[in-house]
Amino acid sequence: MNYRLTAYVLGEILLIVGALMCIPMFMALGYHEDKTVLAFGIAIAIAIGVGAIGIIVRPPKDKRNLRPQSGFVMCGLAWILLGLIGAIPFRISEAIPNYIDALFETISGFTTTGSSILTAAQVGPDGYFALPKSILFWRALTQWIGGMGVLVFVIAVLPKNDKASTALAKAEIPGYQFGKLVGKLRFTSQILYAIYIVLTLILVGILCACKMPVFDSFCHAFSTASTGGFSVLGASIGGYNSLSIEIVITIFMLLFSVNFNLYYMILIGRFKSLKNEELFCLIGLYITACAIIIAGLVGSHTYSFGEAVRYTTFNVASMMSTTGYGTADFVLWPTILQVVLLIIMCIGGSAGSTAGGMKISRVQILVKSSVNHVRKLNSPRSVQTVKMDGKALSDATVEEIQNFFIIYVLILICSTLVVAILSPYKGAEGIATNLSAVIACLNNIGPGIGAVGPAGNFAAYGPLEKIVLMFDMLIGRLEIIPILMIFYYKSWKSI
């Protein structure tokens, strides 16, 4: 472990976060939110002060190489540090008086989970959360920062050698494979962020055109782009009761669930890249889930056909993209339809997107490898390979994905057991609530079912349960390894 380089990179991250906090602080000044100005001022001072120490101890340029395992540890530490610093404005402003709750909300934001401890009692008569506007903006901004990744942003704006940049990017960018769009990783990061920013601004403009207030448009564009799901309204997107807004956000939730590399390929005219197995599967899964749920809702006389189409297309996109917005309380839907939603929550969106979940490509590879295993049993001498987009995957890649799935299931089981033991929710409702709470946090979705559904929240959980769920959020966003590496003693050996 290169300790000086670790301190240096963490210092850079804190300086960037401190600079970004200036945006809501200036908003607080404009809205005359004096207490909130002080809260952001203290957080900025801490971020810049600690960050400056990291910059001071930076190693010489010839000692800035980074091993892959050190990159994983550094990534995990960076995200934990982001949560600890980012929670300060919530706590000091007393928007969220309890620090554990503030930390839960912040980590939920940075990991783009969207699970919240805010309750109906904190919703004002106008339907908005009764929090300072600058705090609501910071809450949305944390999701936008975490959507594409803070380390990817550091790579994009600050020069680093490509070996160190690759180690950091591999640890943070979701997906089973890592690749550059162009020769230099820094330019790849800049391209990805440029696409992310442009799509976000386009969404802001369209939402404003749909008569959503400007402040709301920015907050929801940030949450949609990151597939995070925080809303400024207690009733989420359903609070606007606007079909045009729902259609726009549905489209963009799906767009942000697509691998961003495909957008770059379209921009340079390589349209053949759209013949992508993961993209076809995403579209097919969305259409299939919508068809099943619409049929179920109409058949159970829950909604008319038109209402079923409206609520299903939005909420399936929301759950599949792991955004977590709501326009209907699907906890009231037939149980089998809730199970369908749970399945697509776990699968999630595409690798290389801002969506959470296991990722469609991993599920495809797991299915293909299982089919090949059955074929091998019937024809022992045959050679079976797993292919994606016509290209054979190495045995090491397939084995890595299988190991990922095993660890994922073990974490899901262990977390559910711990939460269930400590949880205030017991009985049949408790099983659904606690299991879905862990699934929601581990897959960075936001709402679950039961008491933590679209109309509920996570406020009733105690500090220990919330710590477990925060751990799951980080595990889910960083795809397991960076967080686990922090607890592996050999990762800390000096180099």
ZAZATOR-342581 format. One line per 3 residues: number of its first residue (from 0); for each residue x, y, z of C-alpha. Coordinates in Angstrom, 1 decimal. Layout:
N
NUM> X Y Z ~ ...
***
This chain:
495
0> 0.0 0.0 0.0 ~ 1.5 3.4 -1.1 ~ 0.3 5.4 1.9
3> 1.5 8.8 0.7 ~ -0.1 8.3 -2.7 ~ -3.3 7.2 -0.9
6> -3.3 10.4 1.2 ~ -2.6 12.4 -1.9 ~ -5.5 11.0 -3.9
9> -7.9 11.3 -1.0 ~ -6.7 14.9 -0.5 ~ -7.5 15.7 -4.1
12> -11.0 14.1 -3.7 ~ -11.7 16.2 -0.6 ~ -10.6 19.4 -2.3
15> -13.0 18.7 -5.2 ~ -15.9 17.8 -2.8 ~ -15.1 21.0 -0.8
18> -15.3 23.0 -4.1 ~ -18.6 21.4 -5.0 ~ -20.1 22.1 -1.6
21> -19.6 25.8 -2.4 ~ -22.5 25.6 -4.8 ~ -25.2 24.8 -2.2
24> -23.4 27.2 0.2 ~ -23.9 30.1 -2.2 ~ -27.5 29.0 -2.7
27> -27.9 29.1 1.1 ~ -26.6 32.7 1.1 ~ -29.1 33.6 -1.7
30> -32.0 32.0 0.2 ~ -30.8 33.6 3.5 ~ -30.5 30.2 5.2
33> -27.9 31.4 7.8 ~ -27.7 28.2 9.8 ~ -27.1 26.2 6.6
36> -24.4 28.6 5.4 ~ -22.5 27.9 8.6 ~ -23.0 24.2 8.2
39> -21.6 24.2 4.7 ~ -18.8 26.5 5.7 ~ -17.7 24.1 8.4
42> -17.9 21.1 6.1 ~ -15.9 23.0 3.4 ~ -13.3 24.0 5.9
45> -12.9 20.4 7.1 ~ -12.7 19.0 3.5 ~ -10.2 21.6 2.4
48> -8.1 21.4 5.6 ~ -7.8 17.6 5.5 ~ -7.4 17.6 1.7
51> -4.5 20.1 2.0 ~ -2.7 17.7 4.3 ~ -3.0 15.0 1.7
54> -1.7 17.3 -1.0 ~ 1.3 18.3 1.1 ~ 2.5 14.7 1.7
57> 2.2 13.8 -2.0 ~ 5.0 11.4 -3.1 ~ 7.5 12.2 -5.9
60> 6.2 11.6 -9.5 ~ 8.4 8.5 -9.8 ~ 6.6 6.9 -6.8
63> 3.0 7.3 -7.9 ~ 2.5 3.9 -9.3 ~ -0.4 2.0 -7.9
66> -1.0 -1.7 -7.6 ~ -4.6 -2.9 -8.5 ~ -5.3 -4.1 -5.0
69> -4.2 -0.7 -3.6 ~ -6.5 0.9 -6.1 ~ -9.4 -1.1 -4.6
72> -8.6 -0.1 -1.0 ~ -8.1 3.6 -2.0 ~ -11.5 3.5 -3.8
75> -13.3 2.1 -0.7 ~ -11.7 4.6 1.6 ~ -12.6 7.5 -0.7
78> -16.3 6.6 -0.7 ~ -16.4 6.1 3.1 ~ -14.6 9.5 3.5
81> -17.1 11.1 1.1 ~ -20.0 10.0 3.3 ~ -18.4 11.1 6.6
84> -17.7 14.6 5.2 ~ -20.8 14.9 3.1 ~ -23.0 14.2 6.1
87> -21.7 17.3 8.1 ~ -24.1 19.9 6.5 ~ -27.1 17.7 7.2
90> -26.1 17.3 10.9 ~ -24.9 20.9 11.7 ~ -27.9 22.5 10.0
93> -30.1 20.2 12.0 ~ -32.0 19.3 8.8 ~ -31.2 15.7 10.0
96> -30.3 16.1 13.7 ~ -28.9 12.5 14.2 ~ -25.5 12.0 12.7
99> -26.1 8.3 11.8 ~ -29.3 9.3 10.0 ~ -27.4 12.1 8.3
102> -24.7 9.6 7.3 ~ -27.3 7.2 6.0 ~ -28.9 9.8 3.8
105> -25.5 10.9 2.5 ~ -24.2 7.5 1.7 ~ -27.5 6.7 0.1
108> -27.0 9.8 -2.0 ~ -23.3 9.2 -3.1 ~ -24.0 5.5 -3.8
111> -27.1 6.6 -5.8 ~ -29.3 4.3 -3.7 ~ -32.1 6.7 -2.8
114> -33.2 5.0 0.4 ~ -34.2 7.7 2.8 ~ -34.9 8.3 6.5
117> -37.0 11.4 5.8 ~ -40.6 10.8 6.9 ~ -44.1 12.1 6.0
120> -43.9 14.3 9.1 ~ -41.0 16.3 7.3 ~ -43.2 17.0 4.3
123> -44.7 20.5 4.3 ~ -48.3 21.5 3.3 ~ -47.0 22.3 -0.3
126> -45.8 18.7 -0.7 ~ -42.1 19.5 -0.5 ~ -39.8 18.2 2.1
129> -39.6 21.0 4.8 ~ -35.8 21.3 4.5 ~ -33.6 24.2 3.4
132> -33.5 24.4 -0.3 ~ -29.7 24.3 -0.3 ~ -29.8 21.1 1.7
135> -32.3 19.6 -0.8 ~ -30.0 20.6 -3.6 ~ -26.9 19.1 -1.9
138> -28.9 15.9 -1.3 ~ -29.5 15.7 -5.1 ~ -26.0 16.8 -6.0
141> -24.5 13.9 -3.9 ~ -26.3 11.5 -6.2 ~ -25.1 13.2 -9.4
144> -21.5 13.2 -8.0 ~ -21.7 9.5 -7.2 ~ -23.5 8.5 -10.4
147> -20.5 8.6 -12.8 ~ -18.0 8.2 -9.9 ~ -15.8 10.7 -8.0
150> -12.6 8.9 -8.9 ~ -13.5 8.9 -12.6 ~ -13.9 12.7 -12.2
153> -10.5 13.0 -10.5 ~ -8.9 11.1 -13.4 ~ -10.7 13.4 -15.9
156> -9.7 16.7 -14.4 ~ -6.3 16.0 -12.8 ~ -3.3 14.6 -14.6
159> -2.1 11.1 -13.4 ~ 0.0 8.4 -14.9 ~ -2.1 5.9 -16.8
162> -1.1 3.0 -14.6 ~ -2.4 4.7 -11.4 ~ -5.5 5.9 -13.2
165> -6.3 2.4 -14.5 ~ -6.1 1.0 -11.0 ~ -8.5 3.6 -9.7
168> -10.9 3.3 -12.6 ~ -11.1 -0.5 -12.4 ~ -12.1 -0.2 -8.8
171> -14.9 2.2 -9.4 ~ -16.4 1.8 -12.9 ~ -19.2 -0.9 -12.7
174> -19.1 -3.9 -14.9 ~ -17.4 -7.2 -15.4 ~ -14.8 -5.8 -17.8
177> -12.9 -2.6 -18.0 ~ -11.9 -0.9 -21.2 ~ -10.7 2.4 -22.6
180> -12.6 4.2 -25.3 ~ -9.4 5.9 -26.5 ~ -5.7 5.5 -25.8
183> -5.4 7.6 -22.7 ~ -7.7 6.8 -19.7 ~ -7.9 10.5 -18.8
186> -9.5 11.2 -22.2 ~ -11.9 8.3 -21.7 ~ -13.0 9.7 -18.4
189> -13.5 13.2 -20.0 ~ -15.6 11.7 -22.8 ~ -17.8 9.8 -20.3
192> -18.3 12.8 -18.1 ~ -19.0 15.0 -21.1 ~ -21.8 12.6 -22.2
195> -23.1 12.5 -18.6 ~ -23.2 16.3 -18.3 ~ -24.8 16.9 -21.7
198> -27.5 14.4 -21.1 ~ -28.2 15.9 -17.7 ~ -28.5 19.4 -19.1
201> -30.8 18.2 -21.9 ~ -33.0 16.6 -19.2 ~ -33.1 19.9 -17.2
204> -34.2 21.8 -20.3 ~ -36.9 19.3 -21.2 ~ -38.3 19.2 -17.6
207> -38.4 23.0 -17.5 ~ -40.3 22.8 -20.8 ~ -42.8 20.4 -19.1
210> -43.4 23.2 -16.6 ~ -41.5 21.7 -13.7 ~ -39.9 24.5 -11.6
213> -36.2 25.2 -12.4 ~ -35.0 24.2 -9.0 ~ -37.0 21.0 -9.1
216> -35.7 20.3 -12.6 ~ -32.1 20.5 -11.6 ~ -32.7 18.3 -8.5
219> -34.6 15.7 -10.5 ~ -32.2 15.8 -13.4 ~ -29.3 15.0 -11.0
222> -31.3 12.2 -9.4 ~ -32.4 10.7 -12.8 ~ -29.0 11.0 -14.5
225> -27.4 9.1 -11.5 ~ -30.4 6.7 -11.3 ~ -30.5 7.8 -7.6
228> -34.1 8.7 -7.1 ~ -34.1 11.4 -4.4 ~ -36.9 13.8 -4.9
231> -37.8 17.2 -3.4 ~ -41.4 16.1 -3.0 ~ -42.6 13.7 -0.4
234> -44.7 11.9 -3.0 ~ -41.8 11.7 -5.4 ~ -42.6 12.2 -9.2
237> -46.2 11.2 -8.5 ~ -46.6 14.5 -6.6 ~ -46.5 16.4 -9.9
240> -49.4 14.3 -11.4 ~ -48.0 15.2 -14.9 ~ -48.0 12.6 -17.7
243> -45.5 14.6 -19.7 ~ -43.0 14.7 -16.8 ~ -43.5 10.9 -16.2
246> -42.9 10.1 -19.9 ~ -39.7 12.2 -20.0 ~ -38.2 10.8 -16.8
249> -39.2 7.2 -17.9 ~ -37.2 7.7 -21.2 ~ -34.2 9.2 -19.4
252> -34.1 6.5 -16.7 ~ -33.8 3.9 -19.4 ~ -31.2 6.0 -21.3
255> -29.0 6.2 -18.2 ~ -29.4 2.5 -17.8 ~ -27.5 1.9 -21.1
258> -23.7 1.5 -21.3 ~ -22.3 4.9 -21.9 ~ -19.7 3.4 -24.3
261> -22.5 2.9 -26.8 ~ -23.3 6.6 -26.8 ~ -19.6 7.3 -27.7
264> -19.7 4.7 -30.5 ~ -22.9 6.4 -31.9 ~ -21.2 9.8 -31.8
267> -18.2 8.6 -33.8 ~ -20.6 6.8 -36.3 ~ -20.0 3.2 -35.3
270> -23.7 2.2 -35.3 ~ -22.8 -1.5 -35.6 ~ -22.0 -1.3 -31.9
273> -25.8 -1.1 -31.3 ~ -26.0 -4.8 -32.1 ~ -25.3 -5.4 -28.4
276> -26.6 -8.4 -26.5 ~ -26.9 -6.5 -23.3 ~ -28.8 -3.7 -24.9
279> -31.2 -6.1 -26.6 ~ -31.7 -7.9 -23.3 ~ -32.4 -4.7 -21.4
282> -35.1 -3.7 -23.9 ~ -36.6 -7.2 -23.9 ~ -36.6 -7.4 -20.1
285> -38.3 -4.1 -19.8 ~ -41.0 -4.9 -22.4 ~ -41.6 -8.4 -20.8
288> -41.8 -7.0 -17.2 ~ -44.2 -4.3 -18.4 ~ -46.4 -6.8 -20.2
291> -46.6 -9.1 -17.2 ~ -47.4 -6.4 -14.7 ~ -49.9 -4.6 -17.0
294> -51.8 -7.9 -17.5 ~ -51.7 -8.6 -13.8 ~ -53.0 -5.1 -12.8
297> -55.8 -5.2 -15.3 ~ -56.7 -8.8 -14.5 ~ -56.8 -8.1 -10.8
300> -59.0 -4.9 -11.5 ~ -56.4 -2.8 -9.7 ~ -56.4 -0.2 -12.5
303> -58.0 0.5 -15.8 ~ -55.9 -0.4 -18.8 ~ -54.7 3.2 -19.4
306> -53.8 3.6 -15.7 ~ -52.0 0.3 -15.7 ~ -49.9 1.3 -18.7
309> -49.0 4.7 -17.2 ~ -48.0 3.4 -13.8 ~ -46.3 0.2 -15.0
312> -44.1 1.8 -17.7 ~ -42.8 4.4 -15.2 ~ -42.3 2.2 -12.2
315> -40.8 -0.7 -14.1 ~ -38.2 1.7 -15.6 ~ -37.7 3.2 -12.1
318> -37.0 -0.2 -10.5 ~ -35.0 -1.7 -13.4 ~ -32.8 1.3 -13.7
321> -32.6 1.3 -9.8 ~ -33.6 4.9 -9.7 ~ -36.4 4.3 -7.2
324> -38.8 7.1 -8.1 ~ -42.5 6.3 -7.5 ~ -45.8 7.3 -9.0
327> -47.7 4.5 -7.4 ~ -47.4 2.4 -4.2 ~ -46.6 -1.0 -5.7
330> -46.8 -2.5 -2.2 ~ -50.6 -2.5 -2.8 ~ -50.2 -4.5 -6.1
333> -50.7 -8.3 -6.2 ~ -47.8 -10.2 -4.5 ~ -46.6 -11.9 -7.7
336> -46.2 -8.5 -9.4 ~ -44.1 -7.3 -6.5 ~ -41.9 -10.4 -7.0
339> -41.4 -9.5 -10.7 ~ -40.3 -6.0 -9.5 ~ -37.9 -7.6 -7.0
342> -36.3 -9.7 -9.7 ~ -35.7 -6.8 -12.1 ~ -34.4 -4.8 -9.1
345> -31.7 -7.4 -8.5 ~ -30.8 -7.6 -12.2 ~ -30.5 -3.8 -12.7
348> -29.2 -2.0 -15.8 ~ -26.2 -2.3 -18.1 ~ -22.6 -2.5 -17.1
351> -20.9 0.9 -17.7 ~ -24.1 2.8 -16.9 ~ -25.1 4.7 -13.8
354> -27.7 2.0 -12.9 ~ -27.2 -0.4 -10.0 ~ -28.0 -4.1 -9.5
357> -26.0 -7.1 -10.6 ~ -25.9 -5.8 -14.2 ~ -27.6 -7.5 -17.1
360> -24.4 -8.7 -18.7 ~ -23.4 -10.6 -15.6 ~ -26.8 -12.4 -15.4
363> -26.4 -13.3 -19.1 ~ -23.0 -14.8 -18.6 ~ -24.2 -16.7 -15.5
366> -27.1 -18.2 -17.5 ~ -24.8 -19.0 -20.5 ~ -22.2 -20.7 -18.3
369> -24.9 -22.8 -16.6 ~ -26.3 -23.9 -20.0 ~ -22.8 -24.8 -21.1
372> -22.3 -26.8 -18.0 ~ -25.4 -28.9 -18.7 ~ -24.2 -29.3 -22.3
375> -20.8 -30.5 -21.1 ~ -22.4 -33.1 -18.9 ~ -24.2 -34.5 -21.9
378> -21.2 -34.2 -24.2 ~ -18.1 -34.5 -22.0 ~ -15.6 -34.2 -24.9
381> -17.2 -31.0 -26.4 ~ -15.6 -27.6 -26.0 ~ -18.0 -25.1 -24.6
384> -17.2 -21.4 -24.4 ~ -19.2 -18.4 -23.1 ~ -19.6 -15.7 -25.7
387> -20.8 -12.1 -25.5 ~ -21.4 -10.2 -28.7 ~ -19.8 -13.0 -30.6
390> -16.5 -12.9 -28.6 ~ -15.4 -15.7 -26.4 ~ -14.8 -14.8 -22.8
393> -11.9 -16.3 -20.9 ~ -12.4 -18.9 -18.2 ~ -11.0 -16.4 -15.7
396> -13.7 -13.8 -16.5 ~ -16.5 -16.4 -16.2 ~ -15.0 -17.6 -12.9
399> -14.8 -14.1 -11.6 ~ -18.4 -13.5 -12.3 ~ -19.4 -16.7 -10.7
402> -17.4 -15.8 -7.6 ~ -19.0 -12.3 -7.6 ~ -22.5 -13.9 -7.6
405> -21.6 -16.3 -4.7 ~ -20.2 -13.4 -2.6 ~ -23.2 -11.3 -3.5
408> -25.6 -14.0 -2.3 ~ -23.6 -14.6 0.9 ~ -23.7 -10.8 1.7
411> -27.4 -10.7 1.0 ~ -28.1 -13.6 3.3 ~ -25.8 -12.4 6.1
414> -27.1 -8.8 5.9 ~ -30.8 -10.0 6.0 ~ -30.1 -12.1 9.0
417> -28.5 -9.3 11.0 ~ -31.1 -6.8 10.0 ~ -34.0 -9.2 10.8
420> -32.6 -9.9 14.3 ~ -32.3 -6.2 15.1 ~ -35.2 -4.9 13.1
423> -38.4 -3.5 14.7 ~ -40.4 -5.2 11.9 ~ -41.4 -8.7 12.8
426> -43.7 -11.4 11.5 ~ -44.7 -11.9 7.9 ~ -44.5 -8.2 7.2
429> -41.0 -8.1 8.7 ~ -39.7 -10.8 6.4 ~ -40.8 -8.9 3.3
432> -39.6 -5.5 4.7 ~ -36.2 -6.7 6.0 ~ -35.3 -8.8 2.9
435> -36.4 -6.0 0.5 ~ -34.6 -3.4 2.5 ~ -31.3 -5.3 2.1
438> -32.0 -6.0 -1.6 ~ -32.8 -2.3 -2.1 ~ -29.6 -1.1 -0.5
441> -27.3 -3.8 -1.9 ~ -28.6 -3.1 -5.4 ~ -28.7 0.7 -4.9
444> -32.4 0.9 -5.7 ~ -34.0 2.9 -2.9 ~ -37.5 1.7 -2.0
447> -38.2 -1.9 -1.2 ~ -41.6 -3.5 -0.4 ~ -43.5 -3.6 2.9
450> -42.7 -0.8 5.3 ~ -39.8 0.4 3.2 ~ -41.9 0.7 0.0
453> -42.4 3.8 -2.1 ~ -44.7 5.3 0.5 ~ -42.4 4.3 3.4
456> -38.9 5.0 4.6 ~ -36.0 3.6 6.6 ~ -36.4 5.8 9.7
459> -37.6 3.1 12.0 ~ -34.4 1.1 11.8 ~ -31.9 1.5 14.6
462> -28.3 2.7 14.3 ~ -26.9 -0.9 13.9 ~ -29.3 -1.8 11.2
465> -28.6 1.4 9.4 ~ -24.8 0.7 9.5 ~ -25.4 -2.7 8.0
468> -27.5 -1.2 5.3 ~ -24.9 1.6 4.6 ~ -22.3 -1.2 4.3
471> -24.6 -2.8 1.7 ~ -25.0 0.4 -0.2 ~ -21.2 0.8 -0.5
474> -20.8 -2.9 -1.4 ~ -23.4 -2.6 -4.1 ~ -22.1 0.7 -5.6
477> -18.5 -0.4 -5.7 ~ -19.4 -4.0 -6.6 ~ -18.0 -5.8 -3.5
480> -14.3 -6.0 -3.9 ~ -13.1 -2.4 -2.9 ~ -15.0 -2.6 0.4
483> -13.9 -6.2 1.2 ~ -10.3 -5.3 0.4 ~ -10.3 -2.7 3.2
486> -10.8 -5.6 5.7 ~ -8.1 -7.8 4.1 ~ -4.9 -7.2 6.1
489> -2.5 -7.9 3.2 ~ -4.0 -5.0 1.3 ~ -2.4 -2.7 3.8
492> 1.2 -3.9 3.4 ~ 3.5 -1.1 2.5 ~ 5.2 -1.0 -0.9
***
